Amino acid sequence: MDEWEEFYSEQHQRPYYFNKRTQETVWVKPGEEEEAEEEESGEEESGEESDHEAEVESPVRQAPHTPEPLTPDTVEKFQIPAQPQMVSSRSDSVSTDLSLLGGSRKRMGKTLSEHRLNKAKESGIAPALPSLPGKATSKPTLTPINDSVPEEPTAASGELNMKNLFDEIKDLTTLSLTMYAKSHFHLDKGGMFKKAETVEDKLMWQSDTLKHSLHDRFTEKDLHAEAVKLFPYIQTYMGDRSGSDLDMIKIAQHLAQQVILHPELRDEFFCQVCKQVTKNPKFESTFKGWQLLAVMCGVVHPREEFTPYLKEFIETHVSRSDGIGELARFTKRRLESTIKTKCRHYVPSYAEMDAVRKQKPFILRVYLLDNTYKTVAMEASLSNRELCELVAEKMHLRESSMFSLFEYTSGVETKMLRNDDVILDALGRWEYEDERALKKKEIKKTEVGTRFRLVFKPKLILHTMEDVSDPACIDLLYVQSVFHVLCGNYPGTIEDALKMAALQLQVSYGDHNSETVPKGIVSQHVDSYVPIQWVKTRSPEDWERIIFEVHQRFSGRTSLDAKLQYLSYVKKQKLYGSSFFQVQYKGQSNLPESVVLAINHEGIQLLKPGIVKDRLASFQYSEIVSWAYTAHTFTFVSGDQTRNNNFTVNTLRGQEMSEVCYGYVNALLEASQ
């Protein structure tokens, strides 16, 4: 069979075979002649089939309907030309009509395949077709077979010729809004004195109000009313309706709220905006319409059915050079990002909306626990994991998997973000919570926008993380350790507290002398050097004097050495590396109702709330049988197969607790292997 090569005839819809040595072509695969002869003899005995019927019902196995394989040279020579668009006299209007082609998409696909095959045959690559079964045969030769290709039909014969076929190719492949509207839009049939509406009317800019939703799917009156109410807001944003004194960002936020709360309205909203930017006589209005489309494509995406039509509508405008093209490309990127991630749950913040309207990245501050921050330019769809990688790169941190972003509210940790959480969705929620709290008079106006922040810090702390070759990691561990020491989360002796305060000075100022270490630096900021449980045991001046004396003992140490020595002191603490969760205990033991649950590399510990967190109970991972969480609880089981105890606490952070436990157990298992 190495001498035989298989080809496929699109004209006869069947394979045939060519012998490279003898240059013979046959319909039946070599080796299957006997089976074919039996089938053919059966046909001859019937005597009722015409030559044409024998061709159609030939017993030869049908090959898959795929174009002839071409060589690279042939593909380059006969490449299908770029598909032109059927565009009206206005560059912002695109229409498609399948009736121009006189056939369906399926027929078009077949025609294109035959065209590619015929082009290849004209080049002399494919061998001649063998004679049809039942007809006179002659030994074929390897010659160009363009003579055997039927003459292309002309327009006069009622068929579209190949030239016109390629001229109209775009109409077959484009998923235009016209096609979508024909099967989904509500069209007024008109009457005796009223003209019936057309799809073109529905998809063209209008200055008056919209009396009926574009879609015909809204059977509920309330939902239909909401769909109609979108239109005046769109008109106002675009400047086609009175209300120019209104805040355009507030209008965009209102529209975002509607499509977030009512997913059924998303297709309707996108269609209404597309309608208003089509054949719009005013460029400024058109530009604002595309601006609104760009804003909303970063908030939600349409239903799966409508998505390809919206993408195609945007694609037809990306090459424009009047400013709309740039907006269309921006809109395309935002829509693709939203489809890739997920729709937003909260209305974008005012600052984000403003940045999107200007086509600029949103500038976000990401804080560390020492109140310093890094600024990051980010896109709307950026997730927690992606932002962590950006921050890690900015800080030259080699490994970011052990770090995450945490929400802090008024200085208190409230949430660890999940890997796929959209960052700017959190900012939208913060703005919503500020507005709600302000209405309830729970906060002052001056507090709006100041209560929330994102903090970048380790979510898991392992002893193996202290790699001298990664100073950025050591710096973050040092910053977090200082924070927990000063808060009293790592209780220790007063001697250790003095040494650690002196090491802080060594990190910040180097060796002690009156020129580099300013007088009053400790006494005026005692709570930045002394743990909260020890601050009031001495006067600020005494603390400064004693710490200065201890500082002199650490002369000669580099900043990195001082940080490593600081970490060596805190690593002695049983609570080192712990994540702390304020919870309510649900049980019958002697534990208090309010407890602090701490999770670190050793296990789970229950602590007494307060400045000094006394240990109430401790469970190593070897003692913990299992754990689980719900939306409002976290439960772990300690003991063995014969005897165990259940501990359940009320918390909204049960999933975080479970993830932290899993992370530590997984790390310990990997380390033991």
RORO-578545 format. One record per residue (C-alpha): x, y, z; residue in three letters. Coordinates in Angstrom, 1 decimal. Each point is the difference from the previous one (the first is absolute). Example, Ala and Ser with C-alpha at 12.3 -4.5 7.8 and 13.67 -1.06 7.14 Angstrom:
# RORO-578545
      u      v      w  aa
   12.3   -4.5    7.8 ALA
    1.4    3.4   -0.7 SER
END
This chain:
# RORO-578545
      u      v      w  aa
    0.0    0.0    0.0 MET
    3.0    2.3    0.2 ASP
   -0.3    0.5   -3.8 GLU
   -3.6    1.2    0.3 TRP
   -1.1    3.4    1.1 GLU
   -3.6    1.0    0.9 GLU
   -1.7    3.1   -1.4 PHE
   -3.5    1.2    0.3 TYR
   -2.4    1.2   -2.7 SER
   -2.3    2.8    1.2 GLU
   -1.8   -0.2   -3.3 GLN
   -1.0   -3.7    0.6 HIS
    0.1    0.1    3.8 GLN
    2.2   -3.1    0.2 ARG
    3.7   -1.0    0.3 PRO
    2.2   -1.3   -2.8 TYR
    3.6   -1.4    0.0 TYR
    3.1    0.8   -2.1 PHE
    2.9   -2.4   -0.6 ASN
    3.3    1.9    0.1 LYS
    1.8   -2.6   -2.0 ARG
   -2.5   -0.9   -2.7 THR
   -1.9    3.3    0.0 GLN
   -3.2   -1.9    0.2 GLU
   -3.1    1.5    1.7 THR
   -2.8   -2.2    1.3 VAL
   -3.2    0.5    2.0 TRP
    0.3   -3.1    2.1 VAL
    2.7   -0.2    2.7 LYS
    2.6   -2.7   -1.1 PRO
   -0.6   -3.2    2.0 GLY
   -3.8    0.5    0.0 GLU
   -0.6   -0.8   -3.7 GLU
   -1.9   -3.3    0.8 GLU
   -2.4    1.7    2.3 GLU
   -0.6    2.8   -2.5 ALA
   -0.5   -2.5   -2.8 GLU
   -2.7   -1.8    2.0 GLU
   -1.8    3.2    0.7 GLU
    0.2    1.1   -3.7 GLU
   -1.3   -3.4   -1.2 SER
   -3.0    0.4    2.2 GLY
   -0.7    3.4   -1.6 GLU
    0.3   -1.4   -3.5 GLU
   -2.5   -2.8    0.8 GLU
   -2.6    2.5    1.1 SER
    0.2    1.8   -3.4 GLY
   -2.2    2.8    1.3 GLU
    2.5    2.6    1.0 GLU
    1.2    2.7   -2.3 SER
    3.7    1.0   -0.4 ASP
   -0.7    3.0    2.2 HIS
   -1.6   -2.1    2.7 GLU
    2.9   -2.4    0.0 ALA
    2.3    2.9    0.6 GLU
   -2.0    1.2    3.0 VAL
   -0.5   -3.4    1.6 GLU
    3.5   -1.3   -0.7 SER
    1.0   -2.6    2.7 PRO
    3.4    1.7    0.4 VAL
    0.4    1.3    3.6 ARG
   -0.6    3.7    0.3 GLN
    2.9    2.0    1.4 ALA
   -0.5    2.9    2.4 PRO
   -1.1    3.2   -1.8 HIS
    3.4    1.8    0.2 THR
    1.9    2.0   -2.6 PRO
    2.8   -1.5   -2.0 GLU
    3.4    0.1    1.9 PRO
    2.2    2.6   -1.6 LEU
    3.7    0.6    0.1 THR
    1.4    3.2    1.6 PRO
    0.8    1.3   -3.5 ASP
   -3.5   -0.5   -1.1 THR
   -1.5    1.6    3.1 VAL
    2.2    3.0   -0.4 GLU
   -0.9    0.3   -3.7 LYS
   -3.7   -0.5    0.3 PHE
   -0.7    1.4    3.5 GLN
   -3.6    1.1    0.4 ILE
   -0.1    3.9   -0.1 PRO
   -0.9    2.0    3.0 ALA
   -3.7    0.1    0.5 GLN
   -1.4    3.4   -1.0 PRO
   -2.9    1.6    2.0 GLN
   -3.3    1.0   -1.4 MET
   -0.1    3.6    1.2 VAL
   -2.5    2.7   -0.8 SER
    1.0    3.5   -1.0 SER
    0.5    0.8    3.7 ARG
    3.0   -1.7    1.6 SER
   -1.9   -0.7    3.2 ASP
   -2.8   -2.1   -1.6 SER
    0.5   -3.6   -0.9 VAL
   -2.7   -2.2   -1.5 SER
   -0.1   -3.6   -1.1 THR
   -2.5   -1.8   -2.1 ASP
    0.4   -3.8   -0.6 LEU
   -2.5    0.2   -2.9 SER
    2.7    1.6   -2.2 LEU
    1.7   -3.3   -0.1 LEU
   -3.0   -2.1   -0.9 GLY
    0.9   -2.6    2.6 GLY
    0.8   -0.9    3.5 SER
    3.2    0.0    2.0 ARG
    0.3   -3.7   -0.6 LYS
   -0.1    0.5   -3.8 ARG
    2.5    2.8    0.3 MET
    2.5   -2.2    1.9 GLY
   -0.3   -2.7   -2.8 LYS
    0.5    2.6   -2.7 THR
    3.1    1.4    1.6 LEU
    1.4   -3.5    0.5 SER
   -0.5   -0.8   -3.7 GLU
    1.6    3.3   -0.9 HIS
    3.1   -0.8    2.0 ARG
    0.2   -3.5   -1.6 LEU
   -0.5    1.3   -3.5 ASN
    2.7    2.6    0.5 LYS
    2.3   -2.8    1.1 ALA
   -0.9   -2.1   -3.0 LYS
    0.6    2.9   -2.4 GLU
    3.6    0.1    1.4 SER
    0.5   -3.5   -1.2 GLY
    0.4   -1.5    3.5 ILE
   -2.9   -2.3    0.3 ALA
   -0.2   -3.0   -2.4 PRO
   -2.8   -0.5   -2.5 ALA
   -3.2   -1.5    1.1 LEU
   -0.7   -3.6   -1.0 PRO
   -2.9   -0.9   -2.1 SER
   -3.3   -0.4    1.7 LEU
   -1.3   -3.6    0.7 PRO
   -1.9   -1.5   -2.9 GLY
    1.5    2.3   -2.6 LYS
    2.7   -0.5   -2.5 ALA
    3.4    0.1    1.6 THR
    3.4    0.9   -1.3 SER
    3.3    0.1    1.7 LYS
    0.4    3.5    1.4 PRO
    3.3    2.0    0.0 THR
    1.3    2.5    2.4 LEU
   -0.9    3.3   -1.8 THR
   -1.4    3.3    1.1 PRO
   -3.7   -0.6    0.4 ILE
   -1.3    3.5   -0.4 ASN
   -1.6   -1.3   -3.2 ASP
   -2.2   -2.3    2.0 SER
   -1.2    2.7    2.3 VAL
   -3.5    1.1   -0.9 PRO
   -0.4    3.5   -1.3 GLU
   -0.8    2.4    2.8 GLU
   -3.7    1.0   -0.1 PRO
   -0.7    3.6   -0.9 THR
   -2.5    2.4    1.6 ALA
   -2.1   -0.3   -3.1 ALA
   -0.5   -3.7    0.6 SER
   -1.7    0.8    3.3 GLY
    3.1   -0.9    2.1 GLU
    2.6    2.3    1.7 LEU
    3.4   -0.3   -1.8 ASN
    3.2   -0.5    2.1 MET
    1.0    3.7   -0.3 LYS
   -3.3    1.1    1.4 ASN
    0.2   -2.8    2.6 LEU
    3.2    1.6    1.4 PHE
   -1.4    3.5   -0.3 ASP
   -2.8   -1.1    2.3 GLU
    1.9   -2.4    2.3 ILE
   -0.4    2.4    3.0 LYS
   -3.7   -0.5   -0.1 ASP
    0.3   -3.7    0.7 LEU
    2.5    0.2    2.9 THR
   -1.0    3.2    1.8 THR
   -2.3   -0.3    2.9 LEU
   -1.6    3.4   -0.5 SER
   -2.6    1.7    2.3 LEU
   -2.4   -0.1   -3.0 THR
    0.0   -3.8    0.1 MET
   -0.5    0.0    3.8 TYR
   -2.7    2.6   -0.1 ALA
   -2.1   -1.9   -2.6 LYS
   -0.6   -2.8    2.5 SER
    0.1    1.8    3.3 HIS
   -1.4    3.6   -0.4 PHE
   -3.5    1.2    0.4 HIS
   -1.2    1.5   -3.3 LEU
   -3.2    2.1   -0.3 ASP
   -2.0   -1.5   -2.8 LYS
   -1.6    3.4   -0.7 GLY
   -3.6    0.6   -1.1 GLY
   -2.2    1.9   -2.4 MET
    1.7    3.3    0.7 PHE
    3.3   -1.2    1.4 LYS
    3.0   -1.4   -1.7 LYS
    1.3   -3.4    1.2 ALA
    3.3    0.1    1.8 GLU
    3.1   -1.5   -1.6 THR
    3.1   -1.5    1.6 VAL
    2.0    2.9   -1.5 GLU
   -2.3    2.5    1.8 ASP
    0.6   -1.8    3.3 LYS
    3.7    0.1   -0.4 LEU
    0.4    3.7   -0.9 MET
    0.4    3.0    2.3 TRP
   -3.2    1.8    1.0 GLN
   -0.5    3.3    1.8 SER
   -3.4   -0.7    1.6 ASP
   -0.9   -2.4    2.8 THR
   -0.2   -3.7   -0.2 LEU
   -3.5   -1.2    0.4 LYS
    0.7   -3.7    0.0 HIS
    3.1   -2.1    0.9 SER
    2.1   -1.2   -2.9 LEU
   -0.3   -3.6    1.0 HIS
   -3.3   -1.8    0.0 ASP
    0.9   -2.4    2.9 ARG
   -1.3    2.3    2.8 PHE
   -3.3   -1.5    0.8 THR
    0.0    1.4    3.6 GLU
   -1.3    3.6    0.1 LYS
    2.5    1.1    2.7 ASP
    3.0   -1.3   -1.9 LEU
   -1.3    1.5   -3.3 HIS
   -0.4    3.3    1.8 ALA
    3.6   -0.2    1.3 GLU
    1.3   -0.7   -3.5 ALA
   -1.7    3.0   -1.4 VAL
    1.3    2.2    2.9 LYS
    3.6   -0.7   -1.0 LEU
   -0.4    2.0   -3.2 PHE
   -0.4    3.5    1.4 PRO
    3.1   -0.5    2.2 TYR
    2.0   -1.1   -3.0 ILE
   -1.3    3.0   -2.0 GLN
    0.9    2.3    2.9 THR
    3.5   -1.4    0.3 TYR
    0.5    0.5   -3.7 MET
   -1.3    3.6    0.0 GLY
   -3.1   -0.8   -2.0 ASP
   -2.3    0.9    2.8 ARG
   -0.2    2.9    2.4 SER
    1.9   -0.4    3.2 GLY
    3.5    1.1   -0.9 SER
    0.4    1.5    3.5 ASP
   -0.2   -3.5    1.5 LEU
    3.1   -2.0    1.0 ASP
    0.6   -2.4   -2.9 MET
    2.0   -2.4    2.2 ILE
   -3.0   -0.2    2.3 LYS
   -2.2   -0.8   -3.0 ILE
    2.4   -2.8   -1.1 ALA
    0.0   -1.4    3.6 GLN
   -3.8   -0.1   -0.1 HIS
    0.0   -1.9   -3.2 LEU
    2.7   -2.4    1.3 ALA
   -2.2   -0.6    3.1 GLN
   -3.0   -0.9   -2.2 GLN
    1.9   -2.6   -2.1 VAL
    1.7   -1.5    3.0 ILE
   -3.3   -0.4    1.9 LEU
   -1.9   -1.1   -3.1 HIS
    2.1   -2.4   -2.2 PRO
   -3.1   -0.3   -2.3 GLU
    0.6    3.7   -1.0 LEU
    3.6   -0.4   -1.1 ARG
   -0.7   -0.9   -3.7 ASP
   -2.6    2.7   -0.2 GLU
    2.4    2.6    1.4 PHE
    2.8   -0.9   -2.5 PHE
   -2.5    0.0   -2.9 CYS
   -1.3    3.4    0.9 GLN
    3.5    1.5    0.1 VAL
    0.9   -1.6   -3.3 CYS
   -3.1    1.4   -1.5 LYS
    0.8    3.5    1.2 GLN
    3.5    0.0   -1.4 VAL
   -1.2   -1.3   -3.4 THR
   -0.6    2.8   -2.6 LYS
    0.1    2.6    2.7 ASN
    0.3    3.4   -1.6 PRO
    2.1    1.5    2.8 LYS
    3.5   -1.2    0.5 PHE
    0.2    1.2    3.7 GLU
   -3.1   -2.0    0.8 SER
    1.4   -3.1   -1.8 THR
    3.3    0.4    1.9 PHE
   -1.8    0.1    3.4 LYS
   -2.0   -3.0   -1.0 GLY
    3.1   -2.0   -0.7 TRP
    1.4    1.3    3.3 GLN
   -3.0   -1.4    1.8 LEU
    0.3   -3.3   -1.8 LEU
    3.7   -0.2    1.1 ALA
   -1.0    0.7    3.6 VAL
   -2.7   -2.6    0.1 MET
    2.0   -2.7   -1.8 CYS
    2.4    0.0    2.9 GLY
   -2.9   -0.5    2.5 VAL
   -2.2   -2.7   -1.6 VAL
    0.0   -2.1   -3.2 HIS
   -3.2   -0.9   -1.9 PRO
   -1.6   -3.4   -0.2 ARG
    1.9   -2.8   -1.8 GLU
   -2.3    0.2   -2.9 GLU
    0.4    3.7   -0.6 PHE
    3.7    0.2    0.8 THR
    1.4   -0.9   -3.5 PRO
   -2.3    2.6   -1.6 TYR
    1.2    2.8    2.4 LEU
    3.6   -1.0   -0.6 LYS
   -0.5    0.1   -3.8 GLU
   -1.7    3.4    0.3 PHE
    3.0    1.4    1.9 ILE
    2.5   -1.7   -2.4 GLU
   -1.5    1.8   -3.0 THR
    1.0    3.4    1.6 HIS
    3.5   -0.7    1.2 VAL
    1.7    1.2   -3.2 SER
   -1.7    3.4    0.1 ARG
    2.5    2.9    0.2 SER
   -2.3    2.7    1.4 ASP
    0.4   -0.8    3.7 GLY
   -2.7   -2.6    0.0 ILE
    2.4   -2.7   -1.1 GLY
    2.1    0.5    3.0 GLU
   -3.0   -0.2    2.3 LEU
   -1.2   -3.1   -1.8 ALA
    3.3   -1.7    0.6 ARG
   -0.1    1.0    3.6 PHE
   -3.6   -1.3    0.2 THR
    1.0   -3.3   -1.6 LYS
    2.8   -0.5    2.6 ARG
   -2.3    0.7    2.9 ARG
   -2.7   -2.3   -1.3 LEU
    2.5   -2.9   -0.5 GLU
    1.3    0.5    3.5 SER
   -3.5    0.0    1.5 THR
   -0.9   -3.2   -1.8 ILE
    3.3   -1.6    1.1 LYS
   -0.6    0.9    3.7 THR
   -3.6    0.7    1.0 LYS
   -2.6    2.6    0.3 CYS
    0.3    2.6    2.8 ARG
   -2.1   -0.3    3.1 HIS
    0.2    3.7    1.0 TYR
   -0.3    3.2   -1.9 VAL
    3.5    1.3   -0.9 PRO
    1.3    2.9    2.2 SER
   -0.2    3.5   -1.1 TYR
    3.8    0.2   -0.4 ALA
    0.1   -3.1   -2.2 GLU
   -2.9    1.2   -2.2 MET
    1.9    3.3   -0.5 ASP
    3.2   -1.9   -1.0 ALA
   -1.8   -2.2   -2.5 VAL
   -1.7    3.0   -1.6 ARG
    3.4    1.5   -0.6 LYS
    1.4   -3.4   -1.2 GLN
    2.6    0.1    2.7 LYS
    1.0   -2.8    2.4 PRO
   -1.2    0.2    3.6 PHE
    2.7    0.9    2.5 ILE
   -0.3   -2.0    3.2 LEU
    1.9    0.2    3.3 ARG
    1.0   -3.3    1.5 VAL
    1.1    0.4    3.6 TYR
    2.4   -1.9    2.2 LEU
   -0.4   -0.4    3.8 LEU
    2.4    2.8    0.7 ASP
   -2.3    2.5   -1.8 ASN
    2.3    0.3   -3.0 THR
   -1.6   -0.8   -3.4 TYR
    0.7   -0.9   -3.6 LYS
   -2.0    1.6   -2.9 THR
   -1.2   -2.3   -2.8 VAL
   -1.6    0.9   -3.3 ALA
   -2.6   -2.7   -0.7 MET
   -2.8   -1.0   -2.3 GLU
   -3.5   -0.5    1.2 ALA
    0.0   -3.8   -0.3 SER
    3.2   -0.6    2.1 LEU
   -0.4   -2.8    2.6 SER
    1.5   -0.3    3.4 ASN
    2.6   -2.5   -1.2 ARG
    1.0    2.2   -3.0 GLU
    0.3    3.1    2.2 LEU
    2.1   -2.0    2.5 CYS
    2.4   -0.9   -2.8 GLU
    0.2    3.6   -1.1 LEU
    0.8    1.2    3.5 VAL
    2.5   -2.8    0.5 ALA
    1.7    1.0   -3.3 GLU
    0.1    3.6    1.1 LYS
    1.6   -1.0    3.3 MET
    2.4   -2.5   -1.6 HIS
   -1.6   -2.8    2.0 LEU
    1.0   -3.3   -1.5 ARG
   -3.0   -2.1    1.1 GLU
   -3.5    1.4    0.5 SER
   -2.0   -3.2    0.6 SER
    0.2    0.4    3.8 MET
   -1.3    3.6   -0.1 PHE
   -3.4    1.5   -0.5 SER
   -2.0    3.2    0.2 LEU
   -2.1    0.7    3.1 PHE
   -2.8    2.5    0.6 GLU
    0.4    2.2    3.0 TYR
   -2.8    2.1    1.4 THR
    0.8    2.8    2.4 SER
    3.4   -1.7    0.7 GLY
   -1.6   -3.5    0.7 VAL
    0.5   -3.0   -2.3 GLU
   -3.4   -1.1   -1.3 THR
    0.7   -2.2   -3.0 LYS
    2.6   -1.9   -2.1 MET
   -0.8    0.3   -3.7 LEU
   -0.4   -3.2   -2.0 ARG
    2.3   -0.6   -2.9 ASN
   -2.7    0.7   -2.6 ASP
   -1.6    3.0    1.7 ASP
   -0.1    3.0   -2.3 VAL
    1.9    2.8    1.9 ILE
   -2.1    3.0   -1.3 LEU
   -3.2   -1.8    1.0 ASP
    1.2    0.3    3.6 ALA
    0.5    3.8   -0.5 LEU
   -3.5    0.3   -1.4 GLY
   -1.3   -1.8    3.1 ARG
    1.9    2.4    2.3 TRP
   -1.6    3.0   -1.7 GLU
   -3.4   -1.6    0.4 TYR
    0.6   -0.7    3.7 GLU
    1.2    3.5    0.6 ASP
   -3.1    1.5   -1.6 GLU
   -2.3   -2.3    2.0 ARG
    1.8    0.8    3.3 ALA
   -0.1    3.7   -0.8 LEU
   -3.8   -0.1   -0.5 LYS
   -0.4   -1.8    3.3 LYS
    2.3    2.6    1.6 LYS
    2.3   -2.8    1.1 GLU
    3.0    1.9   -1.3 ILE
    0.9    3.6   -0.7 LYS
    0.4    1.5   -3.5 LYS
    3.7    0.4    0.7 THR
    0.3   -3.8    0.5 GLU
   -1.3   -0.8   -3.5 VAL
    2.8   -1.6   -2.1 GLY
    2.4   -0.3    3.0 THR
   -1.2   -3.1    1.9 ARG
    1.0   -2.7   -2.5 PHE
    3.4   -1.2   -1.4 ARG
    1.7   -3.0   -1.5 LEU
    3.0   -1.4    1.8 VAL
    2.5   -2.3   -1.6 PHE
    1.5   -2.5    2.5 LYS
    0.8   -3.7    0.5 PRO
   -3.0   -2.3    0.3 LYS
    2.2   -2.9    1.1 LEU
    3.2    0.4    2.0 ILE
    2.5   -2.9   -0.1 LEU
    3.5   -0.2    1.5 HIS
    1.3   -0.9   -3.4 THR
   -1.0    3.4   -1.4 MET
    2.9    1.8    1.7 GLU
    2.3   -0.3   -3.0 ASP
    2.9    2.5    0.1 VAL
    0.1    0.0   -3.8 SER
   -3.5    1.5    0.0 ASP
    0.3    3.3    2.0 PRO
   -3.5    1.1   -1.2 ALA
   -1.6   -3.0    1.8 CYS
    2.1    0.6    3.1 ILE
   -1.1    3.7    0.0 ASP
   -3.7   -1.0   -0.2 LEU
    0.3   -2.6    2.8 LEU
    1.8    2.6    2.1 TYR
   -2.7    2.6   -0.6 VAL
   -2.7   -2.4    1.0 GLN
    1.9   -1.2    3.1 SER
    0.4    3.6    1.2 VAL
   -3.7    0.6   -0.5 PHE
   -1.0   -3.1    2.1 HIS
    2.6    0.7    2.7 VAL
   -1.2    3.6    0.5 LEU
   -3.7   -1.2    0.1 CYS
    0.8   -2.6    2.7 GLY
   -0.8   -3.0   -2.2 ASN
    3.6   -1.3    0.6 TYR
    0.3    0.4    3.8 PRO
    3.5   -0.2    1.4 GLY
    2.2    1.2    2.8 THR
    0.9    3.7    0.5 ILE
    3.7   -0.8   -0.7 GLU
   -0.9   -1.4   -3.5 ASP
   -2.2    3.1   -0.6 ALA
    3.0    2.3    0.7 LEU
    2.2   -1.9   -2.4 LYS
   -2.6   -0.1   -2.7 MET
   -0.6    3.8    0.3 ALA
    3.8    0.6   -0.2 ALA
    0.2   -2.2   -3.1 LEU
   -2.8    2.1   -1.6 GLN
    2.2    3.1    0.4 LEU
    3.0   -1.9   -1.5 GLN
   -2.2   -0.9   -3.0 VAL
   -1.2    3.5   -0.5 SER
    3.1    2.1    1.0 TYR
    3.0   -2.2    0.1 GLY
    2.6    0.3    2.8 ASP
   -0.9    2.2    2.9 HIS
    1.3    3.6    0.2 ASN
   -1.6    3.4    0.7 SER
    0.1    1.1   -3.6 GLU
   -1.7   -3.0   -1.6 THR
   -2.5   -0.8    2.7 VAL
   -2.0    3.1    0.9 PRO
   -0.8    0.7    3.6 LYS
   -3.7   -0.6    0.8 GLY
   -0.5   -2.6   -2.7 ILE
   -1.1   -2.6    2.6 VAL
   -1.5    2.2    2.7 SER
   -2.3    1.7   -2.6 GLN
   -1.0   -3.3   -1.6 HIS
    0.2   -2.5    2.8 VAL
   -2.8   -2.2   -1.4 ASP
    2.1   -0.5   -3.1 SER
    2.8   -1.7    1.9 TYR
   -1.5   -1.4    3.2 VAL
   -2.7   -2.7    0.2 PRO
   -3.4    1.2    1.2 ILE
    0.1   -2.1    3.2 GLN
    3.2    1.7    1.1 TRP
   -0.4    3.6   -1.2 VAL
   -1.5    1.4    3.3 LYS
    2.5   -1.7    2.3 THR
    2.6    2.8   -0.6 ARG
    0.0    3.6   -1.1 SER
    0.7    0.8   -3.7 PRO
    3.4    1.6    1.0 GLU
    1.0   -3.1    1.9 ASP
   -0.8   -2.3   -2.8 TRP
    2.1    2.1   -2.4 GLU
    3.0    0.1    2.3 ARG
   -0.1   -3.8    0.6 ILE
   -0.6   -0.8   -3.7 ILE
    2.9    2.3   -1.1 PHE
    2.3   -1.8    2.4 GLU
   -1.0   -3.4   -1.4 VAL
    0.3    1.3   -3.5 HIS
    3.7    0.7    0.4 GLN
    0.6   -3.7    0.6 ARG
   -1.1   -0.8   -3.6 PHE
    2.5    2.3   -1.7 SER
    1.5   -1.5   -3.2 GLY
   -3.0   -2.0   -1.1 ARG
   -1.5    0.6   -3.4 THR
   -3.7    0.6   -0.5 SER
   -0.4   -3.6   -1.3 LEU
    1.8   -1.4    3.0 ASP
   -2.1    2.0    2.4 ALA
   -3.2   -1.2   -1.6 LYS
    1.1   -3.7    0.2 LEU
    0.9    0.4    3.7 GLN
   -3.4    1.6    0.6 TYR
   -1.7   -2.9   -1.6 LEU
    2.2   -2.4    2.1 SER
   -1.6    1.5    3.2 TYR
   -3.7   -0.2   -1.3 VAL
    0.5   -3.6   -1.3 LYS
    0.3   -1.1    3.6 LYS
   -3.6    0.9    0.5 GLN
   -2.7   -2.7   -0.1 LYS
   -2.2    2.3   -2.0 LEU
    2.6    1.0   -2.6 TYR
   -1.5    0.1   -3.5 GLY
   -3.6   -0.2    1.3 SER
   -3.0    1.2   -1.8 SER
   -2.5    1.4    2.6 PHE
   -3.8   -0.2   -0.3 PHE
   -2.4    1.5    2.5 GLN
   -2.9   -2.6    0.4 VAL
   -2.9   -1.0    2.2 GLN
    0.3   -3.5    1.5 TYR
   -2.9   -2.4   -0.2 LYS
    0.5   -2.8    2.5 GLY
   -0.6   -1.4    3.5 GLN
    3.6    0.1    1.4 SER
    1.4    2.6    2.3 ASN
    1.2    2.2   -2.8 LEU
   -1.3    3.6   -0.1 PRO
   -2.5    1.0   -2.7 GLU
    2.3    2.4   -1.7 SER
    3.5   -1.4   -0.9 VAL
    2.8    0.6   -2.4 VAL
    0.8   -2.9   -2.3 LEU
    3.7    0.0   -1.1 ALA
    1.3   -2.2   -2.9 ILE
    3.7   -0.5   -0.7 ASN
    2.5   -2.7   -1.1 HIS
   -0.5   -1.9    3.2 GLU
   -3.8   -0.2    0.1 GLY
   -3.1    1.7    1.4 ILE
    0.0    1.9    3.3 GLN
   -2.9    1.6    1.9 LEU
    1.0    3.2    1.8 LEU
   -1.6    2.3    2.5 LYS
   -0.9    3.4   -1.6 PRO
    1.9    3.1    1.4 GLY
    3.3    1.7   -0.2 ILE
    1.8   -3.1    1.3 VAL
   -1.5   -3.0   -1.7 LYS
    0.3   -2.8    2.5 ASP
   -0.3   -3.5   -1.5 ARG
   -3.2   -1.9    0.8 LEU
    0.5   -3.1   -2.1 ALA
    2.5   -1.3   -2.6 SER
   -0.3   -2.7   -2.7 PHE
    2.9   -1.1   -2.2 GLN
   -0.8   -1.2   -3.5 TYR
    0.8   -3.6    1.0 SER
   -2.9    0.3    2.5 GLU
   -2.5    1.5   -2.5 ILE
   -2.1   -2.6   -1.8 VAL
   -1.8    2.3   -2.4 SER
   -1.5    3.5   -0.4 TRP
   -2.8    1.5   -2.0 ALA
   -1.7    3.4   -0.5 TYR
   -3.4    1.5   -1.0 THR
   -0.9    3.6   -0.9 ALA
   -0.3    0.8    3.8 HIS
    2.1   -2.7    1.8 THR
    3.3   -1.8    0.2 PHE
    0.3   -3.4    1.7 THR
    3.0   -2.2    0.7 PHE
    0.1   -3.4    1.6 VAL
    2.9   -1.1    2.4 SER
    0.8   -3.4    1.4 GLY
    0.2   -3.4   -1.8 ASP
   -2.3   -2.6   -1.5 GLN
   -1.4   -1.2    3.3 THR
   -0.3    3.3    1.9 ARG
   -0.3    3.5   -1.3 ASN
   -1.2    3.5    0.8 ASN
   -1.8    2.4   -2.3 ASN
    0.7    3.8    0.2 PHE
   -2.3    2.3   -1.9 THR
    0.3    3.8   -0.2 VAL
   -2.2    2.6   -1.6 ASN
    1.9    2.0   -2.6 THR
   -0.4    1.5   -3.5 LEU
    3.6   -1.0   -0.8 ARG
   -0.3   -3.8    0.1 GLY
    1.2   -0.5   -3.5 GLN
    3.1    2.0    0.7 GLU
    0.7   -2.1    3.1 MET
   -0.4   -3.1   -2.0 SER
    2.4    1.2   -2.7 GLU
    2.6    1.0    2.5 VAL
   -0.2   -3.4    1.7 CYS
    0.3   -1.8   -3.3 TYR
    2.9    2.1   -1.0 GLY
    2.0   -0.8    3.1 TYR
   -0.8   -3.7   -0.1 VAL
    0.9   -0.2   -3.6 ASN
    3.3    1.8    0.6 ALA
    0.8   -2.3    2.9 LEU
   -0.7   -3.1   -2.1 LEU
    2.2    1.2   -2.8 GLU
    2.8    0.8    2.5 ALA
   -0.2   -3.5    1.4 SER
    0.4   -1.7   -3.3 GLN
END
